[in-house]
Every structure is written in structure tokens, then in C-alpha cells.
């Protein structure tokens, strides 16, 4: 009996192999050292096997194929033309096959964009902010900046009416400029959908950042409180001006938590194991963050995809997120929203010396605490059948009240709004 399979990230090329970017920065690090200089790619028989098995296992009327890497556009248009054709061949009557692709945009041109538009691809375009913030780490192998090429790609996508959203990696440099990043993406890029993903690169025993091992991080990694402050600053602008107009992945997931709804992001789910990664040779891995030998489930050419997904090894992987949660997390007041976040980041010790605390814990605690009032309001509006966007006028009216109260206090007094900041840094501004 077919059973719906989870969301797959197809690494149709060894991640980091022959890419035109500095791939040690690629958020999906995968197995770059295993294929040094390789130009291997998924051949058509493996591609056909994957698409057939995946579609056959679905019971719904919509199937999504997600392509990423490395840089998936290095596969070339012929590969994706073949993928679209194979998907159409195996799709049952009444089933719609949708495609998404995550790209740095460097290779996009008019021909690419025409293809993406004609086949209704949803594109995720990686932009880390204004020019100096993006180019801090997004450089090519020669060290040249890439911002201009990415902006040109965004223009091409708009010109050819290709739906796209933005993926922004938050690192040690751009995290210090949250509103500059947010307003650039909103006002200049014109995006309505933005994913903010924290860069946490663990330094392995050999000094590299290949696997999810080691208890120290690279200098490019965002600091825990820096991550929390980044989210808080953007949330304060969003909740007063952009609710219903700008869709931010972590804000949407937060509202789901306050509503008691299933989390739309796997990192905030109680268990995980629903974002598997398929390599170019048919190897299937437990998660796109753990494309490494100990998390290899098998090969879909040798074993049915559905059997690998439902294997005891994969179930154990997913349940370990919940079962390994330290006592400090279980007692945390925002645990209902955080759930310990992604296992790849759970490599520090709690105050009591217990292993498994999330590296970004301090940032998430600050963020979820900060947004509690607004989220309660939005959740209540939703339950009343009203638009959560009404929170904007409510927050603006509260700002006026708190500002008037702050005027009666000294600049160094605690702000009466309860933010924990001094008046001069909060409603006294």
C-alpha cells in the first residue's frame, strides 16, 4: 500500500563539487571532501528510479520535487528537462507534480528563466542582504564578489514571471545589521517570502567544517544572542508594518506554535526525519543536514525508497530528537515553540552539565520570550475569525501608551513595556 513519503532534498550533484562558489560556506555542506573536484551527477536511470518510486508512494493529488546541492543549476538545463519529462510520464491522472529549486542564481539567464516559468518552478534565491553584507562570504572561487550577479538573477526572475522567494543565511557579519538586511529584501529585492537560516558551522577534529561534529564553531557562524537579537529587531518591524504582506518562515512557525498547530518547519517539530536527502548516485540520507556516512540509509537502486524511509534506522533518527532533549529544555517555558530546534545544533552542555543543549539556545529563548505578547494577540485574533494582521494597529497603539509612560521616567530606568531594556533604548527613543 503506497504511503506518503516525506519531503526530499535531491542533491543531484555531490554538494560542493565543482561549484562556482566558496562551498565551505554553502549552508548544505554535505560531502564535498568525498568527491574532490568531481563532476559526477545523477544519471538518467537513477533519476527515473527516484521520481517513479517517489510518485508511486504518494497518495495525494500533489507531489513536490525539491532540487538543491551544492548548486543544482550546474547540472544544466538538459538534466532538468529530463526530470520534468520523467515526472510527467509517471504522474497518475489528476496528480500535479511541482518542482522547487534552491540556487545561488549565478548561472541563471533568459533561457533558464523561460524554462522555470514554463514549468512552474518555485525558485529559492540565496541573497544575504545589501552588497557588503552579501559579499562578506558569498564570493566565487577566485574571491570575486557575487552580489551583482545575484541581483541580476532576481531581475531576470521577475522579468520572466518566475515565482521566487529568498533564502538568507544569517552569519557573523550580516547578523549585526538586521533592519538593513530586512528592509533591503523587502524594499529593494521586493520579496514577500523570506527564509532566515542561521549559519552554524561546527569545526571537526581535522579542522574542517564537513560533518556535524565538534563543539566549536567557525568565525563565520552567528553567535547565539546575536541570532536572537537579529530576529527580535526584524520581528518588531514586521509586527507593526508587514503582517500579511511579508511572510517570514520563523514568524509563521511561531504563530503555529502559539495556536497549537503542527509546526511548518521541521526544526521546531517534536521529532524529525522528514527532510531526507538523496545523493546523485541514489544514496539516501536521514536528513539534508546529515549527509555523512553514519546517516546513510541505503541506495534506492538497490532497495525501495519507501522501505528506507520507514526503516528502523530512520525512525530511531527521528525519535532521537525528542528522546535526547535535556532536562533544561524540557523545563523551559518556550519549549513548546522551540522543541530543542535542529539536532545539528545541539552540541553544547546545559548549566547542569548535561549534553544536548542547542548552541543557539540563548538566542531562541530571547526571541520567543520577546514575541510572546504579540503572538498571543495574533493567536486570539485568529481564533476569533479575525485577521492576525490586526495586530499591527494594536501594537502601534500600545507603543503610544508605553511611550507616554516612558516620558515620565528617567532615560536609564527600565522601560515600562517590560522589554527589559532601558527607556533610552526602547520606547524612550
C-alpha positions in Angstrom: 0.0 0.0 0.0 1.5 3.3 -1.0 2.3 5.7 1.8 3.1 9.4 1.6 6.8 10.0 1.7 8.3 13.0 3.5 9.9 16.0 1.8 13.1 15.2 -0.1 16.1 17.4 -1.0 17.7 15.9 -4.1 21.4 16.6 -4.1 21.6 15.7 -7.8 25.3 16.6 -7.7 27.7 15.9 -4.8 27.2 19.0 -2.7 30.2 21.3 -3.1 31.5 19.5 -6.2 32.8 21.8 -8.9 30.6 24.7 -7.7 31.4 28.3 -8.6 31.0 29.5 -5.1 33.2 29.0 -2.0 31.3 25.9 -0.9 32.6 25.8 2.6 30.0 28.5 3.1 27.2 26.6 1.4 24.6 26.0 4.1 24.2 22.4 2.9 27.8 21.3 3.4 27.2 17.7 2.6 30.1 15.6 1.4 32.4 17.9 -0.5 35.6 16.1 0.6 34.4 12.7 -0.6 34.3 13.9 -4.2 37.2 16.5 -4.6 36.9 18.2 -8.0 34.2 15.7 -9.0 31.8 16.4 -11.8 29.7 13.3 -11.1 25.9 13.8 -11.5 22.8 11.8 -11.2 22.4 9.7 -14.3 19.0 9.3 -16.0 18.3 5.7 -14.8 18.8 6.8 -11.2 16.8 9.9 -11.8 14.0 7.9 -13.3 14.1 5.4 -10.4 13.8 8.1 -7.8 11.0 10.0 -9.5 9.0 6.8 -10.2 9.3 5.5 -6.6 8.6 8.8 -5.1 5.4 9.5 -7.1 4.1 5.9 -6.7 4.4 6.3 -2.9 2.2 9.4 -2.8 -1.5 9.2 -2.0 -2.3 12.9 -2.5 -3.0 14.8 -5.7 0.2 16.9 -5.4 3.8 15.9 -5.5 6.8 18.2 -4.9 10.3 17.5 -6.1 13.0 19.7 -4.5 16.3 20.3 -6.1 19.4 21.6 -4.3 23.1 20.9 -3.7 25.8 22.3 -3.9 24.5 24.4 -6.8 21.8 22.4 -8.8 22.0 24.7 -11.9 25.4 23.2 -12.5 23.5 20.1 -13.7 22.4 22.0 -16.8 19.0 22.6 -18.4 19.0 19.2 -20.1 19.0 17.4 -16.8 16.0 19.4 -15.6 14.2 19.0 -18.9 14.6 15.2 -18.4 13.4 15.4 -14.8 10.3 17.3 -15.8 9.6 14.8 -18.6 10.1 11.8 -16.4 7.8 13.3 -13.7 5.0 13.8 -16.2 5.4 10.3 -17.5 4.9 8.7 -14.1 2.3 11.1 -12.7 -1.1 9.5 -12.3 -4.1 11.2 -13.9 -5.2 14.1 -11.6 -1.8 14.3 -9.9 0.2 17.6 -10.2 3.9 17.5 -9.9 5.6 20.6 -8.6 9.3 21.5 -8.6 11.3 23.7 -6.4 15.0 24.6 -6.8 17.4 26.4 -4.4 20.1 28.3 -6.3 22.7 31.0 -5.8 21.5 32.5 -9.1 24.9 32.9 -10.7 24.1 30.7 -13.8 20.5 31.9 -14.4 19.9 33.5 -17.8 17.0 34.1 -20.0 16.9 30.5 -21.2 16.9 29.2 -17.7 14.1 31.6 -16.6 11.9 30.7 -19.6 12.2 27.1 -18.6 11.5 27.8 -15.0 8.4 29.8 -15.9 7.1 27.3 -18.4 7.3 24.5 -15.9 6.1 26.5 -12.8 9.2 26.0 -10.8 9.3 27.8 -7.4 12.8 29.2 -7.0 14.6 29.9 -3.8 17.3 32.5 -4.4 20.1 32.9 -1.9 20.8 36.6 -1.0 22.4 37.6 2.3 21.5 41.3 2.2 22.9 44.5 0.7 26.2 44.3 -1.3 28.8 44.5 1.6 26.8 42.0 3.8 26.2 39.5 1.0 29.8 39.7 -0.4 31.3 39.2 3.0 31.2 35.5 2.4 29.3 34.9 -0.9 32.3 35.0 -3.2 33.4 32.8 -6.1 36.4 30.6 -6.0 38.6 33.4 -7.2 37.4 35.5 -4.3 35.3 37.8 -6.5 32.0 39.2 -5.1 28.8 37.8 -6.4 26.1 40.3 -5.2 25.7 42.0 -8.6 25.1 38.6 -10.4 22.5 37.6 -7.8 20.6 40.9 -8.1 20.7 40.5 -11.9 19.2 37.0 -11.4 16.4 38.4 -9.3 15.6 40.9 -12.0 15.6 38.1 -14.6 13.2 36.0 -12.5 10.8 38.9 -12.2 11.0 39.8 -15.9 10.2 36.2 -16.8 7.4 36.0 -14.1 9.1 33.2 -12.2 7.9 32.8 -8.6 10.7 33.0 -6.2 11.4 33.5 -2.5 14.6 34.5 -0.7 16.9 32.4 1.5 19.1 34.5 3.7 21.9 32.9 5.6 22.5 34.8 8.8 26.2 34.9 9.7 28.6 36.8 11.9 28.6 39.8 9.6 25.0 40.4 8.5 23.5 39.5 11.8 24.7 42.8 13.2 22.5 44.6 10.7 19.0 43.1 11.0 16.9 46.0 9.8 19.3 46.8 6.9 19.0 43.2 5.7 15.2 43.0 6.2 14.4 46.4 4.5 16.7 45.6 1.6 15.0 42.3 0.9 11.6 43.9 1.4 12.0 47.2 -0.4 14.8 46.7 -3.0 14.5 43.0 -3.9 10.8 43.1 -3.5 10.4 39.7 -1.9 7.3 38.7 0.0 8.7 35.3 1.2 12.0 35.1 3.2 13.7 32.3 5.0 16.3 33.2 7.6 18.7 30.4 8.3 21.4 30.7 11.0 24.9 29.7 9.9 26.3 27.3 12.5 29.5 25.7 11.1 30.9 23.1 13.5 34.7 22.6 13.4 35.5 19.0 13.2 38.5 17.3 14.7 40.5 17.7 11.4 39.8 21.5 11.5 37.3 21.4 8.6 33.5 22.0 8.8 32.4 19.0 6.8 30.3 17.0 9.3 28.1 17.8 12.2 30.9 17.1 14.7 32.9 19.2 17.2 31.9 21.6 19.9 33.4 24.8 18.5 32.2 26.9 15.5 33.8 28.8 12.7 34.3 32.6 12.8 31.5 32.9 10.2 28.9 31.3 12.5 26.3 33.6 14.1 26.6 33.9 17.9 23.6 32.7 19.9 22.4 36.1 21.3 23.3 37.7 18.0 20.8 35.4 16.3 18.1 36.2 18.9 18.7 40.0 18.6 18.6 39.7 14.8 15.2 38.0 14.9 13.8 40.4 17.6 14.7 43.5 15.7 13.1 42.3 12.4 10.1 41.0 14.3 9.5 44.4 15.9 9.4 46.0 12.4 7.3 43.2 10.9 4.7 43.0 13.6 4.0 46.8 13.3 4.1 47.2 9.5 4.2 44.0 7.4 2.0 41.2 8.8 0.1 39.7 5.9 2.4 41.4 3.4 5.7 39.8 4.3 6.0 36.1 5.1 9.0 35.1 7.3 9.5 31.4 7.8 10.3 31.6 11.5 7.5 34.0 12.3 4.9 31.8 10.6 6.2 28.8 12.5 6.0 30.8 15.7 2.3 31.6 15.2 1.6 28.0 14.6 3.2 27.1 17.9 1.1 29.7 19.8 -2.0 28.3 18.0 -1.1 24.7 18.9 -0.9 23.8 15.3 1.7 21.4 13.7 5.0 23.3 13.0 5.6 24.1 9.3 9.3 23.9 9.9 10.9 20.6 10.8 13.4 22.2 13.2 10.5 23.0 15.5 8.9 19.6 15.4 9.0 17.3 18.4 10.6 14.6 16.3 12.3 14.8 12.9 13.4 12.7 10.0 11.0 14.2 7.4 13.6 16.1 5.3 15.7 13.4 3.8 18.4 13.9 1.2 19.1 11.9 -1.9 22.6 12.0 -3.4 23.5 11.9 -7.1 24.2 8.1 -7.0 20.9 7.1 -5.3 22.3 7.1 -1.8 19.6 8.2 0.7 20.5 10.0 4.0 18.4 10.7 7.1 18.5 14.4 6.7 19.9 17.1 4.4 22.0 18.3 7.4 23.5 14.9 7.9 24.7 13.8 4.5 27.5 11.8 6.0 28.4 8.0 6.3 26.8 7.2 9.6 23.5 8.5 8.5 23.4 6.6 5.2 20.1 4.6 4.9 20.9 2.8 1.7 20.6 3.2 -2.0 17.2 3.5 -3.8 18.5 1.5 -6.8 19.1 -1.5 -4.5 16.3 -1.0 -2.0 12.8 0.5 -2.4 12.7 4.2 -1.4 9.6 3.6 0.8 11.4 0.8 2.7 14.4 3.0 3.5 12.2 5.9 4.7 10.2 3.6 7.0 13.3 1.7 8.3 14.1 1.3 12.0 17.2 3.3 11.5 15.2 6.3 10.2 12.6 6.0 12.9 15.3 6.0 15.5 16.9 9.0 13.9 13.7 11.0 14.1 12.7 10.0 17.6 16.2 10.7 19.0 15.4 14.4 18.7 12.7 14.1 21.3 14.3 11.4 23.5 17.6 13.2 23.8 16.2 16.6 24.9 18.0 17.6 28.1 16.1 18.4 31.3 16.8 22.1 31.0 14.9 22.2 27.7 12.0 20.1 29.0 11.5 22.7 31.8 11.9 25.7 29.5 8.8 28.0 29.1 9.3 28.3 25.4 10.0 24.6 24.8 6.5 24.3 23.1 7.8 26.6 20.3 11.5 25.6 20.1 11.4 21.8 20.8 15.2 22.0 21.0 15.5 23.2 17.4 17.6 21.2 14.9 19.7 18.3 16.2 22.7 19.5 14.2 23.0 22.5 16.6 22.6 20.5 19.8 26.2 20.2 20.8 26.8 22.2 24.0 26.1 21.4 27.6 23.4 22.8 29.9 24.1 24.7 33.1 23.9 21.3 34.9 26.5 19.8 32.6 24.0 17.7 30.6 24.8 17.2 26.9 22.5 18.1 24.1 21.7 21.8 24.6 21.2 23.8 21.4 24.1 26.1 20.6 21.5 28.8 19.7 19.5 28.3 22.9 20.1 31.8 24.3 19.0 33.4 21.1 15.8 31.4 20.8 14.9 31.9 24.4 15.3 35.7 24.0 13.3 35.7 20.7 10.4 33.5 21.8 10.1 35.4 25.1 10.2 38.7 23.2 7.4 37.8 20.8 5.0 36.3 23.4 2.7 39.3 23.8 2.3 39.8 20.0 1.9 36.1 19.3 -0.8 35.8 22.0 -2.7 38.7 20.3 -2.4 37.2 16.8 -3.5 33.8 18.0 -6.5 35.2 19.7 -7.4 37.2 16.6 -7.2 34.0 14.5 -9.4 32.1 17.0 -12.0 34.9 16.8 -12.1 34.6 13.0 -10.3 37.9 12.5 -7.2 38.7 10.5 -3.9 38.3 12.5 -2.8 41.4 10.7 -4.9 43.5 13.0 -2.1 43.0 15.5 -0.3 45.9 13.7 -2.7 48.6 14.8 -2.9 47.1 18.3 0.9 47.1 18.7 1.1 50.7 17.4 -1.5 51.8 19.9 0.4 50.1 22.7 3.6 51.8 21.5 2.0 55.2 22.0 0.8 54.2 25.5 4.2 52.9 26.5 6.0 56.0 25.0 3.8 58.3 27.1 4.6 56.3 30.2 8.3 56.3 29.4 8.3 60.1 29.2 7.6 60.2 32.9 10.7 58.1 33.7 14.4 58.7 33.5 16.3 57.6 30.5 18.1 54.9 32.4 15.0 53.5 34.0 13.6 50.1 32.9 11.1 50.6 30.1 7.5 50.2 31.3 6.7 47.9 28.4 8.5 45.1 30.0 11.1 44.6 27.3 13.9 44.5 29.9 15.7 47.4 28.1 16.3 50.9 29.4 13.9 53.6 28.4 16.5 55.3 26.2 16.9 52.1 24.2 13.2 51.3 23.9 10.1 53.4 24.0 12.0 56.5 25.0 13.7 56.7 21.6 
